[in-house]
Amino acid sequence: MQLFRENAVKRSLKTTVTTQEIAVVQLTLVSQSQSALQENKLRGLRIGLEKLNQSYQLLFSQYPSLNQYCPISNATTGERECSLCLPGWTPQGQKCFLFSQDRADWISSQYHCMALGGVMAIIRTEEEQEFLWEKAQSLSQGDSYWVGLRSSGADGGWQWSDGSLLEKGPQFWARDPDNAGESREDLCGRLTPRVVYSRSWFTFRCSNKLRTICERKQASLT
C-alpha cells in the first residue's frame, strides 16, 4: 500500500512538472511571436518613413517655390513651418495682404505689388475693410496707405487695380469723392485708419507718396 501511494505521488508530480513546462514553453512561444510581430511592424514603419522622407525631399526639389511657403524653422532637425502666405504677408479670407512700409506714388506702388506677384488691395467685403483698417491702425498709428482705387477718367467712375469698376459691393468713402478742383485722372484712393473703419477711404493725388497695401491669392495645391 505504501509503495502504491509513493508511485501515485511521483506520477502526480511528474504530471504537474510536465504541465508547468508546457505552460512555460507556450508563454515563451507567444512572447517570441509577439516580439517578431513587433519587429516586423517596426521594420515596416521604418521603410514607410524612409519612403515618405524621399517623397518629401523630391517634392521640394521638383517644386522649389514650396521653400518660400515652407521655410526651415529648425536648422538642426530640418523641420519646416508652412503657411498659405509668404513670409511678411498676412492671411485674411482667401487672400494674403502685405503692408509695405516704403513710400511711393500710386503707379509705382502698383508696380511694386505686381513685382511681388499681386496687385494693390481690392476691398470686396466689409470684413476685408475692417481687417485692413485694424491692421493699418496697429502698424502705422494713423498713417495712410494706398489701396487699389483709381479714378477711371472723365466719366467720374472709379476702378480697382485689376481693372474692375467700383460699382458693386460695399464702399467706405469718408465722403463721396469729387473733383476737388483737380483732374479726376490724378486722383487715387487711400485708406486712413481714423475713428471708424466704415468711413476711411479718401481721395488723394496719385503723385503723392504713401505706404501701400498689396494683395495676392493664398497658396493652393489645385
N, CA, C and O of each residue as an XYZ file, in Angstrom:
888
protein
N       0.831     -1.207      0.000
C       0.000      0.000      0.000
C       0.870      1.262      0.000
O       0.606      2.230     -0.714
N       1.918      1.210      0.833
C       2.827      2.360      0.898
C       3.496      2.595     -0.440
O       3.637      3.738     -0.875
N       3.905      1.534     -1.088
C       4.550      1.626     -2.388
C       3.601      2.212     -3.426
O       4.000      3.013     -4.271
N       2.356      1.805     -3.350
C       1.346      2.325     -4.297
C       1.180      3.832     -4.136
O       1.101      4.564     -5.122
N       1.127      4.298     -2.862
C       0.979      5.734     -2.606
C       2.170      6.527     -3.133
O       2.000      7.601     -3.710
N       3.391      5.989     -2.932
C       4.581      6.686     -3.400
C       4.582      6.817     -4.926
O       4.920      7.863     -5.480
N       4.194      5.725     -5.583
C       4.148      5.768     -7.059
C       3.107      6.773     -7.549
O       3.323      7.460     -8.547
N       1.981      6.855     -6.848
C       0.923      7.799     -7.233
C       1.406      9.237     -7.083
O       1.129     10.083     -7.933
N       2.131      9.510     -5.994
C       2.671     10.859     -5.770
C       3.669     11.220     -6.862
O       3.664     12.334     -7.386
N       4.528     10.252     -7.197
C       5.530     10.507     -8.236
C       4.853     10.820     -9.567
O       5.248     11.734    -10.292
N       3.799     10.014     -9.870
C       3.090     10.268    -11.128
C       2.431     11.648    -11.122
O       2.415     12.337    -12.142
N       1.887     12.049     -9.965
C       1.244     13.357     -9.845
C       2.253     14.479    -10.024
O       1.993     15.451    -10.733
N       3.423     14.340     -9.370
C       4.475     15.361     -9.506
C       4.964     15.458    -10.937
O       5.208     16.545    -11.460
N       5.103     14.286    -11.563
C       5.576     14.274    -12.948
C       4.575     14.979    -13.854
O       4.952     15.713    -14.767
N       3.267     14.738    -13.579
C       2.237     15.383    -14.381
C       2.251     16.888    -14.187
O       2.096     17.656    -15.136
N       2.447     17.308    -12.894
C       2.484     18.741    -12.577
C       3.653     19.427    -13.264
O       3.504     20.499    -13.851
N       4.819     18.794    -13.182
C       6.008     19.353    -13.805
C       5.817     19.469    -15.313
O       6.186     20.473    -15.923
N       5.240     18.435    -15.898
C       5.036     18.430    -17.342
C       4.086     19.559    -17.760
O       4.312     20.204    -18.783
N       3.039     19.799    -16.988
C       2.082     20.873    -17.283
C       2.731     22.240    -17.185
O       2.506     23.119    -18.016
N       3.566     22.401    -16.117
C       4.277     23.657    -15.954
C       5.246     23.910    -17.104
O       5.361     25.034    -17.593
N       5.929     22.880    -17.522
C       6.873     23.027    -18.624
C       6.157     23.422    -19.910
O       6.626     24.267    -20.673
N       5.013     22.790    -20.126
C       4.236     23.119    -21.330
C       3.783     24.572    -21.296
O       3.837     25.279    -22.303
N       3.322     25.018    -20.088
C       2.875     26.404    -19.950
C       4.007     27.373    -20.213
O       3.815     28.390    -20.880
N       5.199     27.063    -19.689
C       6.365     27.925    -19.904
C       6.722     27.988    -21.378
O       7.016     29.059    -21.909
N       6.694     26.824    -22.044
C       7.009     26.778    -23.464
C       6.004     27.598    -24.266
O       6.365     28.337    -25.181
N       4.717     27.445    -23.892
C       3.685     28.207    -24.592
C       3.868     29.707    -24.418
O       3.752     30.468    -25.379
N       4.160     30.140    -23.168
C       4.391     31.561    -22.921
C       5.597     32.069    -23.704
O       5.592     33.175    -24.243
N       6.638     31.220    -23.751
C       7.839     31.601    -24.496
C       7.543     31.775    -25.979
O       8.004     32.725    -26.611
N       6.755     30.832    -26.531
C       6.416     30.918    -27.950
C       5.556     32.139    -28.254
O       5.746     32.819    -29.263
N       4.598     32.404    -27.351
C       3.749     33.571    -27.542
C       4.567     34.852    -27.495
O       4.378     35.756    -28.310
N       5.493     34.919    -26.515
C       6.341     36.101    -26.381
C       7.216     36.296    -27.615
O       7.370     37.408    -28.120
N       7.788     35.181    -28.089
C       8.635     35.267    -29.282
C       7.819     35.699    -30.506
O       8.281     36.488    -31.331
N       6.594     35.164    -30.603
C       5.737     35.522    -31.726
C       5.376     37.005    -31.692
O       5.411     37.680    -32.722
N       5.027     37.515    -30.501
C       4.701     38.932    -30.368
C       5.904     39.813    -30.660
O       5.786     40.860    -31.298
N       7.073     39.370    -30.180
C       8.300     40.137    -30.425
C       8.613     40.200    -31.917
O       8.999     41.248    -32.435
N       8.443     39.065    -32.606
C       8.697     39.040    -34.048
C       7.703     39.914    -34.790
O       8.050     40.595    -35.755
N       6.451     39.884    -34.321
C       5.427     40.709    -34.945
C       5.731     42.193    -34.762
O       5.576     42.986    -35.690
N       6.165     42.561    -33.555
C       6.511     43.953    -33.287
C       7.704     44.398    -34.125
O       7.737     45.518    -34.634
N       8.694     43.495    -34.261
C       9.862     43.819    -35.076
C       9.471     44.024    -36.534
O       9.969     44.928    -37.206
N       8.559     43.156    -37.015
C       8.100     43.306    -38.404
C       7.357     44.625    -38.594
O       7.544     45.307    -39.602
N       6.504     44.987    -37.614
C       5.785     46.248    -37.691
C       6.749     47.431    -37.656
O       6.598     48.398    -38.402
N       7.741     47.331    -36.776
C       8.722     48.405    -36.661
C       9.528     48.533    -37.943
O       9.819     49.643    -38.389
N       9.887     47.406    -38.534
C      10.625     47.430    -39.794
C       9.771     48.068    -40.891
O      10.264     48.861    -41.693
N       8.499     47.715    -40.913
C       7.599     48.291    -41.895
C       7.454     49.803    -41.716
O       7.391     50.549    -42.694
N       7.400     50.247    -40.454
C       7.305     51.682    -40.182
C       8.555     52.409    -40.639
O       8.475     53.503    -41.198
N       9.727     51.795    -40.398
C      10.986     52.416    -40.832
C      11.021     52.568    -42.349
O      11.401     53.616    -42.871
N      10.620     51.506    -43.050
C      10.619     51.551    -44.515
C       9.653     52.618    -45.015
O       9.967     53.378    -45.932
N       8.460     52.665    -44.392
C       7.478     53.667    -44.772
C       7.975     55.082    -44.524
O       7.736     55.980    -45.332
N       8.671     55.281    -43.400
C       9.204     56.595    -43.076
C      10.294     57.008    -44.061
O      10.363     58.169    -44.465
N      11.146     56.057    -44.446
C      12.196     56.349    -45.412
C      11.595     56.752    -46.764
O      12.063     57.690    -47.409
N      10.555     56.030    -47.178
C       9.897     56.362    -48.448
C       9.234     57.734    -48.363
O       9.269     58.516    -49.313
N       8.629     58.011    -47.207
C       7.983     59.309    -47.021
C       9.000     60.440    -47.077
O       8.741     61.479    -47.684
N      10.153     60.246    -46.447
C      11.206     61.262    -46.473
C      11.738     61.481    -47.889
O      12.026     62.608    -48.293
N      11.863     60.381    -48.632
C      12.326     60.502    -50.016
C      11.327     61.288    -50.859
O      11.714     62.143    -51.655
N      10.033     60.990    -50.679
C       8.995     61.717    -51.415
C       8.981     63.189    -51.009
O       8.785     64.077    -51.838
N       9.193     63.426    -49.718
C       9.214     64.782    -49.167
C      10.339     65.597    -49.804
O      10.127     66.731    -50.232
N      11.535     65.010    -49.862
C      12.678     65.696    -50.455
C      12.475     65.903    -51.954
O      12.844     66.944    -52.498
N      11.885     64.904    -52.622
C      11.640     65.008    -54.057
C      10.642     66.119    -54.351
O      10.792     66.853    -55.328
N       9.624     66.241    -53.505
C       8.613     67.275    -53.690
C       9.233     68.664    -53.661
O       8.914     69.505    -54.501
N      10.116     68.911    -52.699
C      10.735     70.229    -52.567
C      11.765     70.481    -53.668
O      12.008     71.630    -54.038
N      12.372     69.411    -54.194
C      13.337     69.599    -55.279
C      12.621     69.868    -56.603
O      13.134     70.611    -57.440
N      11.430     69.268    -56.802
C      10.683     69.465    -58.042
C       9.927     70.789    -58.043
O       9.699     71.381    -59.098
N       9.540     71.247    -56.857
C       8.779     72.495    -56.745
C       9.497     73.436    -55.770
O       9.107     73.548    -54.608
N      10.535     74.101    -56.245
C      11.342     74.977    -55.370
C      10.542     76.082    -54.695
O      10.918     76.550    -53.620
N       9.437     76.505    -55.318
C       8.645     77.587    -54.718
C       8.054     77.185    -53.378
O       7.687     78.046    -52.579
N       7.957     75.874    -53.122
C       7.446     75.413    -51.826
C       8.348     75.873    -50.685
O       7.896     76.045    -49.553
N       9.623     76.070    -50.996
C      10.543     76.537    -49.956
C      10.154     77.914    -49.434
O      10.450     78.256    -48.289
N       9.491     78.703    -50.273
C       9.055     80.030    -49.831
C       7.903     79.925    -48.841
O       7.827     80.687    -47.878
N       6.999     78.964    -49.091
C       5.833     78.807    -48.219
C       6.120     77.899    -47.022
O       5.400     77.938    -46.024
N       7.161     77.093    -47.122
C       7.515     76.169    -46.030
C       8.996     76.318    -45.686
O       9.770     75.385    -45.900
N       9.402     77.469    -45.159
C      10.825     77.655    -44.810
C      11.221     76.771    -43.633
O      10.389     76.409    -42.801
N      12.504     76.432    -43.579
C      13.021     75.617    -42.470
C      13.008     76.448    -41.194
O      13.593     77.529    -41.134
N      12.327     75.924    -40.174
C      12.217     76.632    -38.900
C      13.223     76.126    -37.872
O      13.491     76.803    -36.879
N      13.778     74.940    -38.107
C      14.771     74.363    -37.192
C      15.910     73.802    -38.015
O      15.759     72.763    -38.658
N      17.054     74.481    -38.004
C      18.193     74.081    -38.835
C      18.760     72.731    -38.411
O      19.331     72.014    -39.233
N      18.610     72.378    -37.142
C      19.168     71.115    -36.635
C      18.369     69.913    -37.122
O      18.942     68.931    -37.593
N      17.060     69.990    -37.011
C      16.190     68.868    -37.390
C      15.685     68.958    -38.821
O      15.180     67.974    -39.361
N      15.816     70.135    -39.448
C      15.276     70.321    -40.781
C      13.775     70.519    -40.796
O      13.152     70.482    -41.857
N      13.191     70.727    -39.633
C      11.748     70.915    -39.531
C      11.328     72.197    -40.250
O      12.014     73.217    -40.189
N      10.191     72.118    -40.929
C       9.676     73.258    -41.674
C       8.357     73.732    -41.080
O       7.617     72.955    -40.476
N       8.077     75.002    -41.259
C       6.802     75.579    -40.836
C       6.131     76.194    -42.057
O       6.639     77.146    -42.649
N       4.973     75.630    -42.426
C       4.310     76.034    -43.658
C       3.184     77.029    -43.394
O       2.575     77.038    -42.325
N       2.926     77.859    -44.389
C       1.850     78.842    -44.317
C       1.262     79.026    -45.715
O       1.941     78.800    -46.717
N       0.003     79.437    -45.772
C      -0.631     79.705    -47.059
C      -0.164     81.027    -47.663
O      -0.443     81.313    -48.827
N       0.540     81.824    -46.880
C       1.052     83.109    -47.346
C       2.582     83.132    -47.219
O       3.161     82.441    -46.380
N       3.204     83.924    -48.051
C       4.653     84.094    -47.978
C       5.029     84.841    -46.701
O       4.204     85.557    -46.134
N       6.271     84.675    -46.247
C       6.715     85.433    -45.066
C       6.512     86.940    -45.259
O       6.857     87.494    -46.302
N       5.953     87.584    -44.248
C       5.691     89.016    -44.324
C       4.279     89.349    -44.767
O       3.819     90.477    -44.594
N       3.583     88.358    -45.343
C       2.202     88.548    -45.784
C       1.259     88.026    -44.704
O       1.569     87.058    -44.010
N       0.101     88.678    -44.569
C      -0.864     88.322    -43.538
C      -2.106     87.704    -44.171
O      -2.705     88.318    -45.053
N      -2.513     86.497    -43.744
C      -3.701     85.872    -44.339
C      -4.993     86.493    -43.838
O      -5.111     86.873    -42.673
N      -5.959     86.587    -44.743
C      -7.312     87.013    -44.384
C      -8.250     86.487    -45.461
O      -8.110     86.821    -46.638
N      -9.215     85.655    -45.046
C     -10.089     85.049    -46.036
C      -9.291     84.182    -46.986
O      -8.521     83.324    -46.554
N      -9.471     84.400    -48.277
C      -8.734     83.651    -49.304
C      -7.553     84.442    -49.859
O      -6.974     84.066    -50.878
N      -7.198     85.536    -49.190
C      -6.127     86.399    -49.674
C      -4.985     86.505    -48.674
O      -5.110     86.156    -47.500
N      -3.871     87.003    -49.190
C      -2.736     87.389    -48.345
C      -2.484     88.879    -48.588
O      -2.505     89.342    -49.729
N      -2.247     89.615    -47.520
C      -2.028     91.065    -47.636
C      -0.629     91.421    -47.126
O      -0.129     90.845    -46.160
N      -0.026     92.381    -47.804
C       1.286     92.884    -47.415
C       1.179     94.390    -47.195
O       0.722     95.121    -48.074
N       1.596     94.845    -46.034
C       1.593     96.273    -45.707
C       3.011     96.799    -45.887
O       3.873     96.626    -45.025
N       3.230     97.444    -47.026
C       4.551     97.962    -47.348
C       4.838     99.220    -46.537
O       3.974    100.084    -46.389
N       6.038     99.314    -46.022
C       6.425    100.496    -45.251
C       7.137    101.545    -46.104
O       7.350    102.675    -45.663
N       7.504    101.160    -47.331
C       8.133    102.118    -48.239
C       7.078    103.050    -48.820
O       5.934    102.649    -49.028
N       7.463    104.284    -49.080
C       6.534    105.275    -49.622
C       6.802    105.482    -51.110
O       7.948    105.589    -51.547
N       5.720    105.533    -51.869
C       5.838    105.753    -53.315
C       4.513    106.293    -53.836
O       3.496    106.243    -53.144
N       4.533    106.818    -55.079
C       3.280    107.259    -55.684
C       2.442    106.037    -56.056
O       2.911    104.903    -55.966
N       1.196    106.277    -56.477
C       0.261    105.169    -56.695
C       0.740    104.209    -57.781
O       0.687    102.992    -57.600
N       1.206    104.749    -58.910
C       1.652    103.905    -60.022
C       2.849    103.058    -59.610
O       2.880    101.855    -59.871
N       3.818    103.668    -58.978
C       4.997    102.921    -58.533
C       4.603    101.847    -57.526
O       5.168    100.753    -57.524
N       3.634    102.159    -56.672
C       3.168    101.187    -55.699
C       2.497     99.994    -56.369
O       2.644     98.851    -55.935
N       1.754    100.288    -57.444
C       1.112     99.202    -58.192
C       2.156     98.294    -58.824
O       2.017     97.072    -58.785
N       3.185     98.871    -59.400
C       4.258     98.076    -59.998
C       4.972     97.240    -58.928
O       5.368     96.099    -59.167
N       5.120     97.831    -57.765
C       5.765     97.112    -56.664
C       4.947     95.879    -56.284
O       5.497     94.794    -56.097
N       3.643     96.053    -56.171
C       2.775     94.918    -55.828
C       2.805     93.853    -56.918
O       2.820     92.658    -56.620
N       2.815     94.278    -58.171
C       2.851     93.336    -59.286
C       4.158     92.554    -59.301
O       4.175     91.362    -59.610
N       5.252     93.231    -58.966
C       6.546     92.555    -58.913
C       6.564     91.470    -57.830
O       7.349     90.524    -57.906
N       5.710     91.610    -56.837
C       5.620     90.626    -55.756
C       4.569     89.551    -56.038
O       4.281     88.710    -55.187
N       4.001     89.592    -57.250
C       3.019     88.583    -57.627
C       1.600     88.917    -57.247
O       0.754     88.026    -57.176
N       1.316     90.195    -56.997
C      -0.027     90.581    -56.597
C      -0.457     91.883    -57.242
O       0.062     92.281    -58.285
N      -1.405     92.534    -56.610
C      -1.878     93.856    -57.031
C      -2.135     94.671    -55.775
O      -2.064     94.150    -54.662
N      -2.436     95.950    -55.958
C      -2.808     96.759    -54.803
C      -4.164     96.277    -54.273
O      -4.986     95.761    -55.029
N      -4.382     96.448    -52.984
C      -5.524     95.856    -52.294
C      -6.856     96.214    -52.941
O      -7.141     97.380    -53.216
N      -7.669     95.176    -53.178
C      -9.018     95.321    -53.708
C      -9.977     94.887    -52.601
O      -9.944     93.738    -52.159
N     -10.816     95.794    -52.165
C     -11.666     95.536    -50.994
C     -13.070     95.197    -51.463
O     -13.803     96.061    -51.943
N     -13.433     93.936    -51.319
C     -14.726     93.461    -51.815
C     -15.780     93.343    -50.721
O     -16.976     93.409    -51.006
N     -15.356     93.171    -49.484
C     -16.322     92.924    -48.412
C     -16.054     93.836    -47.219
O     -14.966     94.395    -47.076
N     -17.044     93.970    -46.385
C     -16.889     94.761    -45.168
C     -15.875     94.117    -44.227
O     -15.157     94.807    -43.504
N     -15.828     92.783    -44.246
C     -14.868     92.073    -43.405
C     -13.433     92.425    -43.788
O     -12.592     92.643    -42.917
N     -13.154     92.480    -45.089
C     -11.827     92.872    -45.553
C     -11.513     94.303    -45.144
O     -10.413     94.598    -44.675
N     -12.484     95.186    -45.324
C     -12.284     96.586    -44.961
C     -11.923     96.730    -43.482
O     -10.981     97.440    -43.130
N     -12.672     96.057    -42.635
C     -12.415     96.170    -41.198
C     -11.048     95.597    -40.834
O     -10.327     96.161    -40.011
N     -10.697     94.467    -41.458
C      -9.388     93.854    -41.209
C      -8.257     94.799    -41.605
O      -7.327     95.013    -40.827
N      -8.331     95.363    -42.806
C      -7.275     96.259    -43.293
C      -7.198     97.520    -42.440
O      -6.109     98.007    -42.137
N      -8.337     98.038    -42.061
C      -8.380     99.230    -41.211
C      -7.697     98.964    -39.871
O      -6.889     99.772    -39.414
N      -8.021     97.830    -39.239
C      -7.419     97.497    -37.942
C      -5.921     97.258    -38.076
O      -5.137     97.711    -37.242
N      -5.526     96.542    -39.130
C      -4.102     96.250    -39.330
C      -3.318     97.532    -39.601
O      -2.234     97.730    -39.052
N      -3.865     98.396    -40.445
C      -3.204     99.670    -40.741
C      -3.083    100.524    -39.494
O      -2.075    101.199    -39.288
N      -4.108    100.492    -38.670
C      -4.088    101.275    -37.442
C      -2.995    100.785    -36.490
O      -2.323    101.588    -35.842
N      -2.825     99.479    -36.411
C      -1.819     98.927    -35.495
C      -0.400     99.127    -36.005
O       0.535     99.226    -35.210
N      -0.227     99.188    -37.332
C       1.114     99.299    -37.909
C       1.577    100.738    -38.088
O       2.753    101.044    -37.888
N       0.660    101.619    -38.464
C       1.077    102.955    -38.880
C       0.690    104.065    -37.912
O       1.104    105.213    -38.073
N      -0.112    103.713    -36.899
C      -0.575    104.713    -35.930
C      -1.257    105.892    -36.627
O      -0.979    107.057    -36.340
N      -2.150    105.555    -37.544
C      -2.936    106.581    -38.216
C      -2.427    106.999    -39.574
O      -3.103    107.768    -40.259
N      -1.256    106.526    -40.002
C      -0.730    106.898    -41.317
C      -1.583    106.251    -42.417
O      -2.277    105.262    -42.178
N      -1.520    106.819    -43.611
C      -2.370    106.363    -44.719
C      -1.659    105.341    -45.596
O      -0.430    105.277    -45.641
N      -2.468    104.546    -46.292
C      -1.978    103.540    -47.237
C      -2.743    103.668    -48.545
O      -3.952    103.901    -48.555
N      -2.010    103.510    -49.661
C      -2.694    103.382    -50.937
C      -3.461    102.067    -50.972
O      -2.973    101.046    -50.487
N      -4.652    102.090    -51.541
C      -5.368    100.879    -51.914
C      -5.573    100.927    -53.422
O      -5.250    101.924    -54.066
N      -6.107     99.856    -53.978
C      -6.157     99.752    -55.437
C      -7.289    100.498    -56.101
O      -7.902     99.959    -57.022
N      -7.591    101.691    -55.689
C      -8.648    102.513    -56.283
C      -8.041    103.670    -57.063
O      -7.135    104.358    -56.593
N      -8.572    103.866    -58.279
C      -8.104    104.988    -59.089
C      -9.262    105.512    -59.925
O     -10.092    104.741    -60.406
N      -9.310    106.825    -60.093
C     -10.336    107.423    -60.934
C     -10.194    106.898    -62.356
O      -9.093    106.824    -62.902
N     -11.336    106.533    -62.946
C     -11.295    105.909    -64.275
C     -11.373    106.924    -65.406
O     -11.396    106.528    -66.572
N     -11.413    108.232    -65.102
C     -11.369    109.213    -66.168
C     -12.522    110.195    -66.115
O     -13.090    110.465    -65.057
N     -12.857    110.726    -67.292
C     -13.837    111.807    -67.375
C     -15.238    111.393    -66.939
O     -16.035    112.249    -66.555
N     -15.554    110.113    -66.988
C     -16.893    109.679    -66.604
C     -17.117    109.754    -65.096
O     -18.238    109.574    -64.620
N     -16.059    110.017    -64.357
C     -16.199    110.184    -62.918
C     -16.276    108.893    -62.141
O     -16.520    108.910    -60.934
N     -16.074    107.774    -62.809
C     -16.122    106.492    -62.112
C     -14.782    106.138    -61.482
O     -13.771    106.809    -61.689
N     -14.813    105.082    -60.719
C     -13.594    104.583    -60.073
C     -13.419    103.115    -60.420
O     -14.392    102.383    -60.599
N     -12.154    102.693    -60.512
C     -11.885    101.297    -60.800
C     -10.778    100.768    -59.904
O      -9.944    101.510    -59.385
N     -10.810     99.451    -59.747
C      -9.807     98.787    -58.926
C      -8.545     98.497    -59.746
O      -8.526     98.654    -60.966
N      -7.516     98.077    -59.053
C      -6.226     97.836    -59.695
C      -6.262     96.660    -60.671
O      -5.361     96.525    -61.498
N      -7.290     95.805    -60.590
C      -7.396     94.714    -61.557
C      -8.254     95.108    -62.765
O      -8.532     94.268    -63.620
N      -8.675     96.379    -62.844
C      -9.458     96.873    -63.969
C     -10.956     96.842    -63.757
O     -11.699     97.410    -64.557
N     -11.426     96.188    -62.688
C     -12.867     96.124    -62.428
C     -13.356     97.456    -61.870
O     -12.634     98.142    -61.145
N     -14.596     97.814    -62.219
C     -15.164     99.090    -61.791
C     -15.697     99.000    -60.366
O     -16.128     97.940    -59.913
N     -15.659    100.113    -59.682
C     -16.228    100.207    -58.343
C     -17.727    100.462    -58.479
O     -18.195    101.596    -58.371
N     -18.461     99.386    -58.716
C     -19.899     99.519    -58.912
C     -20.695     98.685    -57.911
O     -21.766     99.091    -57.459
N     -20.161     97.522    -57.575
C     -20.884     96.614    -56.704
C     -20.137     96.447    -55.377
O     -18.938     96.703    -55.267
N     -20.889     96.015    -54.396
C     -20.263     95.766    -53.103
C     -20.216     97.004    -52.240
O     -20.556     98.095    -52.700
N     -19.803     96.854    -51.004
C     -19.787     97.996    -50.071
C     -18.713     99.013    -50.425
O     -17.676     98.666    -50.990
N     -18.969    100.261    -50.089
C     -17.998    101.337    -50.254
C     -17.836    102.053    -48.920
O     -18.767    102.126    -48.118
N     -16.640    102.576    -48.701
C     -16.324    103.113    -47.379
C     -15.698    104.504    -47.460
O     -14.766    104.822    -46.721
N     -16.223    105.326    -48.369
C     -15.727    106.697    -48.503
C     -16.066    107.505    -47.252
O     -17.156    107.387    -46.693
N     -15.121    108.317    -46.834
C     -15.401    109.260    -45.750
C     -16.423    110.282    -46.233
O     -17.257    110.761    -45.464
N     -16.342    110.605    -47.514
C     -17.350    111.442    -48.178
C     -17.299    111.072    -49.653
O     -16.273    110.607    -50.147
N     -18.391    111.277    -50.343
C     -18.425    110.935    -51.765
C     -17.314    111.672    -52.506
O     -17.187    112.888    -52.368
N     -16.516    110.962    -53.281
C     -15.387    111.618    -53.972
C     -15.874    112.625    -55.003
O     -16.875    112.411    -55.687
N     -15.142    113.722    -55.093
C     -15.437    114.733    -56.121
C     -14.121    115.231    -56.694
O     -13.045    114.811    -56.270
N     -14.220    116.123    -57.653
C     -13.010    116.619    -58.321
C     -12.115    117.430    -57.407
O     -10.894    117.414    -57.560
N     -12.699    118.133    -56.466
C     -11.939    118.964    -55.525
C     -10.976    119.893    -56.246
O      -9.896    120.195    -55.739
N     -11.373    120.350    -57.441
C     -10.539    121.295    -58.188
C      -9.379    120.636    -58.894
O      -8.503    121.328    -59.413
N      -9.348    119.317    -58.927
C      -8.229    118.623    -59.555
C      -8.748    117.768    -60.693
O      -9.935    117.444    -60.741
N      -7.885    117.409    -61.588
C      -8.248    116.466    -62.643
C      -8.528    115.114    -62.019
O      -7.717    114.591    -61.255
N      -9.674    114.555    -62.348
C     -10.040    113.274    -61.752
C      -9.059    112.172    -62.137
O      -8.947    111.180    -61.418
N      -8.355    112.320    -63.239
C      -7.373    111.324    -63.656
C      -6.199    111.266    -62.672
O      -5.469    110.277    -62.619
N      -6.036    112.312    -61.916
C      -4.914    112.368    -60.975
C      -5.291    111.876    -59.579
O      -4.467    111.926    -58.666
N      -6.523    111.401    -59.401
C      -6.977    111.024    -58.068
C      -6.952    109.511    -57.859
O      -7.359    108.736    -58.725
N      -6.468    109.120    -56.696
C      -6.453    107.709    -56.310
C      -7.032    107.571    -54.900
O      -7.269    108.565    -54.213
N      -7.249    106.356    -54.495
C      -7.867    106.121    -53.196
C      -6.853    105.710    -52.142
O      -5.956    104.905    -52.395
N      -7.013    106.275    -50.965
C      -6.162    105.892    -49.829
C      -7.034    105.463    -48.656
O      -8.173    105.907    -48.512
N      -6.483    104.605    -47.836
C      -7.154    104.192    -46.616
C      -6.442    104.840    -45.439
O      -5.245    104.641    -45.234
N      -7.187    105.609    -44.677
C      -6.632    106.266    -43.493
C      -7.387    105.771    -42.263
O      -8.569    106.076    -42.102
N      -6.725    105.014    -41.396
C      -7.414    104.394    -40.266
C      -7.759    105.380    -39.153
O      -7.040    105.494    -38.160
N      -8.859    106.082    -39.335
C      -9.304    107.028    -38.312
C     -10.278    106.358    -37.355
O     -10.128    105.177    -37.043
N     -11.277    107.105    -36.886
C     -12.109    106.622    -35.781
C     -12.908    105.381    -36.137
O     -12.939    104.430    -35.356
N     -13.556    105.365    -37.299
C     -14.399    104.227    -37.664
C     -13.921    103.634    -38.983
O     -13.507    104.361    -39.886
N     -13.983    102.302    -39.087
C     -13.495    101.623    -40.284
C     -14.392    101.876    -41.496
O     -13.935    101.815    -42.637
N     -15.671    102.160    -41.240
C     -16.637    102.261    -42.332
C     -16.549    103.579    -43.103
O     -17.234    103.743    -44.113
N     -15.715    104.527    -42.643
C     -15.557    105.808    -43.336
C     -14.068    106.177    -43.329
O     -13.651    107.145    -42.692
N     -13.288    105.384    -44.049
C     -11.838    105.617    -44.011
C     -11.194    105.669    -45.395
O      -9.968    105.620    -45.500
N     -12.012    105.768    -46.483
C     -11.459    105.985    -47.813
C     -11.453    107.486    -48.123
O     -12.425    108.196    -47.867
N     -10.333    107.942    -48.680
C     -10.196    109.350    -49.050
C      -9.583    109.439    -50.438
O      -8.818    108.562    -50.841
N      -9.916    110.498    -51.168
C      -9.246    110.757    -52.448
C      -7.926    111.471    -52.183
O      -7.784    112.216    -51.213
N      -6.964    111.222    -53.070
C      -5.647    111.821    -52.889
C      -4.970    111.864    -54.248
O      -5.182    110.983    -55.081
N      -4.162    112.880    -54.470
C      -3.413    112.933    -55.732
C      -2.531    111.692    -55.864
O      -1.809    111.318    -54.939
N      -2.610    111.065    -57.039
C      -1.848    109.818    -57.258
C      -0.339    110.032    -57.205
O       0.419    109.085    -56.995
N       0.090    111.265    -57.393
C       1.532    111.548    -57.384
C       2.097    111.643    -55.969
O       3.315    111.637    -55.788
N       1.226    111.732    -54.969
C       1.712    111.762    -53.591
C       2.316    110.413    -53.201
O       2.016    109.384    -53.807
N       3.150    110.438    -52.207
C       3.841    109.214    -51.793
C       3.292    108.708    -50.454
O       3.317    109.407    -49.441
N       2.804    107.481    -50.490
C       2.245    106.842    -49.300
C       2.755    105.409    -49.195
O       3.370    104.879    -50.120
N       2.491    104.807    -48.063
C       2.696    103.366    -47.937
C       1.630    102.652    -48.767
O       0.700    103.280    -49.272
N       1.774    101.338    -48.901
C       0.885    100.596    -49.805
C       0.418     99.291    -49.168
O       1.141     98.666    -48.392
N      -0.812     98.893    -49.516
C      -1.311     97.555    -49.161
C      -1.399     96.738    -50.447
O      -2.133     97.098    -51.368
N      -0.652     95.642    -50.506
C      -0.713     94.725    -51.639
C      -1.528     93.488    -51.256
O      -1.682     93.171    -50.077
N      -2.038     92.807    -52.256
C      -2.724     91.541    -52.012
C      -2.353     90.524    -53.070
O      -1.982     90.877    -54.190
N      -2.458     89.269    -52.704
C      -2.304     88.163    -53.650
C      -3.085     86.965    -53.123
O      -3.446     86.925    -51.946
N      -3.344     85.994    -53.984
C      -4.112     84.833    -53.568
C      -3.295     83.960    -52.647
O      -2.068     83.925    -52.730
N      -3.986     83.252    -51.763
C      -3.304     82.288    -50.912
C      -2.829     81.110    -51.745
O      -3.378     80.825    -52.809
N      -1.812     80.434    -51.255
C      -1.270     79.256    -51.954
C      -2.328     78.173    -52.037
O      -3.163     78.040    -51.143
N      -2.291     77.408    -53.104
C      -3.254     76.323    -53.302
C      -2.565     75.167    -53.995
O      -1.662     75.374    -54.805
N      -2.989     73.935    -53.680
C      -2.444     72.742    -54.322
C      -3.171     72.429    -55.613
O      -2.761     71.532    -56.351
N      -4.248     73.156    -55.901
C      -5.031     72.884    -57.104
C      -4.621     73.817    -58.227
O      -5.171     73.740    -59.325
